[in-house]
Amino acid sequence: MLNNKYKIKSNRESGYGRYDIMMIPKNKEDLGIVIEFKKADVKDVQNLDCLVNRALEQIEYRNYIQELIDGDIQKIMKLGIAFKGKEIMMKKEMIKKYRKM
């Protein structure tokens, strides 16, 4: 369904690691998205808020957005998704300004 607007990549190297999913817009004016997933064991006491924040931090720390920056994508969203059994939490952060490396 998104084939017309996005190139979808998964588990590819960008920055200093491997992101889970990247949605690269075919139109450079559209939103680029990097998605990182975190899973808690059912027995794990970590809460989903902690895990989803860790996912967003990982996108930032490992510079997963670099591939989008190199492609001159101006609008970028980081999306962290954490789940534990049937519970799920998502958080997003928009990248406002960046500089090309």
C-alpha positions, 0 to 999 in steps of 0.5 A: 500500500505504501509502495507508491510513496515510500521505499521500505527498508529493514535491518540495514546499516545506517549511522552506527548500527542497524535500524529496525525499519526505515521508510524513505519517501520517494518525494523528498518533501514527504516525511522520512521515518525511522522505527525502532522496536523494543520487546519486554519479556512477559516476566520482565519488570521494565515498563513500556515507557522506559523501553520506548524511550530507550528505542528513541534514544537508540535511534539518536545515539546510533544516528540511524537517521543518517541515511535519510539525511544523506538522501536530503530528506528534510522532515524526519520522524523517529518512532519508538515502539515497545511491547510486552505481551499484548500491551504496546506503547509508541512515542514519536519525535520529530527531527527539526534541524540537522546538519549533513555530515 
